[in-house]
Amino acid sequence: MLNRKSFAGLFSAIAAMSVMSGIVQAKEVPVAKNVVLVHGLYADGSSWIDVIPYLERAGLQVTAVQNPLTSLADDVAATRRVLALQDGPTVLVGHSFAGTIISEAGNDPKVSALVYVAARAPDAGEDFGALAAKYPKPPASAGVIKKDGFFWLSEETFLRDFAGDIEPSRARALYAVQGRGADALPTTKTTTAAWKAKPTWYQVSTEDRPLNPDLERFLAKRMNATTIELDSSHVSLVSHPKEIADLILLAAGRKKSQ
């Protein structure tokens, strides 16, 4: 039979186990009013178009950042300009390379939670390329085109390796609006890692070809993120918009975990 002292000890032990597993993280998140969505390389803000209605129907104010992709500093500045317009707690969401952007910009006091969608998540000052090189080289890297200081994906690679589970006509429309990234962009190091201080969620794409899925799992585990996996290409926000919206709603305190 448990007395008061032993019950208190048991409760403390359970609480400690919960912190280790990330359970407490999800319970402590403030209820957000806003969501800011940040796109990555080979994309633009329209990649969020199917996720946005789910969030708006839940009563959230949603803004998608249009990144110039000219430098990390420029992309972070674009994100911070949008964050400055938010009124109240805000979930900051990054897809792909935008995980780097939200890791740098996410310490903003308005940011209540971070959501990484098949995204990079570098530590402060980390050589992310060296980390990624520990895993098998992703197939999409073979289709990168470089010219005049910028890079993008060939149409064949985009359709097969970037958006492989998207209906072809939709994938071609996404290809038509893909952003061109500056050559130095992927190798620029962050100065901070907001995921160390903010509640964090992560979605792994099991069929990802621009970013190794096992690398994604490593990043999610390192962040102690609340994590889901989807049988998806890199653009899970397009092929699985409801599931991505549901993850964001969890981070916003607008939905209970199952």
N, C-alpha and C positions, 0 to 999 in steps of 0.2 A: 504493500500500500504506500502511495506517495504522500509524504508530508509536504508542508509549504516550501521548506528549503529545497527538498529534492525536486519538487515540481519546478521551482524557479531555475534550478540547474538544468533540468531537461529542456525547459523553454529556451534558455540561453544557447544550449547546444543546437537545438533545431534552428534557431535564428542564425547561428553561425553557418550551419550547413546551407541555409537558404541564400545567404550572401555569396557563398562560394559557387552556388549553382546559377546565380543570376536571377533568382526568383524575386528577391526583395526589390531589385532594380525596377521591374515592371510595376510593382505596387506603389512605388514612391513618386512616379512621374506625375507632374502637375497636369491638369486638364488644359490643353492648348486651345487657343482661339484661331491660330493661323498655321498654314503650312507653306514653306518655301521649297520649291523643287528646283534642283540644279542638274543640268544635263552634262554629259561627258563628251569625250572625243567621238568623232564621226556622227554627230547628232546635233540637234538644236532643241529649243524649248518645246517644239511641237511633239516631241517624242512622249510627252506626258499627257497628251490630249485625251486618252481614254481613262487615265487614272483620275483626272481632275473632277469629272462629274460625281464619282462616288464620294469624294471628299466634300464637295460642296453640298451634296444631299445630306451629309452628316452635320452640316452647319458650320463648316470650317471656311475661313477666308483663304483662298489659294492664289499663289503667285508663282509663275515659272520664270526663272532667270534666263536671260539670253547671254551666254558667255561669248566673249570675243575670241577666246582660245589663242590669244596672241602672247600671253605670258601668265604664269601663275598669279603674279601680282595683279594683273588686269582682271583675271577671273574672280579672284578673291574680292577685289574692289567692287565688281559688278554685283556680287552676292551681298556684300555689306551694304550697298546702296539700297537693295531690296529689303534687307533686314531692318534698316533704319526706318522704313515706312510701316513696319508692323506695330500693331497696338496690342501688347500682351504676349503671353507665352506662345512660342512658335516652334514647330517641329521643322528641322532642317534636314532635307533629304537629298542624297547624292547618288547618281547612277554612274558606274564605270569610273572614269578619271575624276569625276566630281567628288568621289570619296576623298581625294586629296584636297579639293577645294573646301569641303565642309570640315575636314580635319583642321584646316588652317583658320577658317572663319567661325567655327562653331563655338568658340569661347564667348561669343557675344552674350551679354546677360539676358537677352530676350529668348535665346535658344533654350528650350526646355528639354529637348531630346534630339538625338541624331538617328537617322535611318540610312543605312548603306545598302544599295541595290546592286548586287553583283559588282561591287566597287573596290577600288584601291582603298587602303586605310593605313598610310605610312605613319610611323612614329616620327617624332621631331628629329630632323636632321638625318633621317634614314635614307640610305641609297636603295630606293625601291627596286630598281633594276637588278641590283645584286641579290636582293631577296627573291625576286621573281625567277632569277636564273637557277635557283635551287630546285625548281620544278620543271617538268617537261615544257618545251617551248610551245606556246599555243599556235594552232594552225593559221590563224588570221594574220600573224606577223609576216607571213610570206607574201601577202598581197598588199603591203604598204607601198604607196607611191610617194616620192619626194620630189619637190621642185620649188625653186625660188624661196627656200627657207621654210616651206610648209609641207605637210604630209596629210594624206587621206588614204582611204581604201579603194581599191579597184572595184568596179561593179560586180565582177564575178565573186570576189572575196566577200564583199558586203552582203550579197544575196545568200551565199553559202555559209559563211562563217560568222557573220555579225548578226544577221536576222534570218537564220536558217529555218525557224519554225513559224515564220510569218507568211501569209498568203502572198504570192509573188508580186502582184500589182501593188500591194501595200508596201512591200519591201522596196520596190523600185521608187515609190514616192518618198520613202525615208532616205533612200540613197540620193535622190535629187536634192534634198535639203541638208545633207551631211555637212558638218562644219570642217574647215581646214585648220589643223593645229600647227602652231609654230614648232619648229624642230626641237627647240630647247625645252618645250613645255613638259614632256614626260619625265625629264631628268632633274627638274628643279626641286630642291628639297624644301620641306616645310620647316617652320620654326617652332611649331607647337603641335600637339596632338589632342584636340578637343575631346576625343573619345575617352580620354583618361579621366575627365571631369564630368561628363554628361552621361545620362542614361542612354544606352545604345542598342539599336536593333540591326540585324543583318539578314539579307536574303542571299542564299547561295543558288546559282544556276548550275544544275548538274550537267547540262550539255553546252556549257560555255566554251567558246573557241577563241575569243580574244584574251580571256583571263582564265588561268587554270583553276578548275573548281576546287582542287585540293589547297591551292593558295588561298582561295576565298574562305575555305573552312578554317585554315590556320589563322587568318586575320580575324574572323569572327570569334574564335576561341581566345585569341590574345586579348581582344577587347572585352571578353566576358559578356558578349552581346547576346540578347535574346534572339535566337536564330531559327529561320525556316529554310527549307530547301524546296525548290521547284524544278520539275523536269522541263527546263526551259533553255533557250538560247541566251545569248548575252542580253538581248532586249526583252527581259521578262516584263518590264513595264508596259510593253506593247502586246506581248502574247498572253500575259496573265495580269491584266490591269486590276481586276477585282482583288486578287490575292495580295498584290502590292498595296492597293488601297487599304485593305484590311490590316496589313502590317503597320502602315502609317497611322491608322486609327488606334491601334494598340498603343503606339508611341505617344499619341495625342491624348490618351486617357479617355477615348470615346468608345472603346470596345473592350470587352472582357476576353481574356485568353481562354481557350477551350480546355 
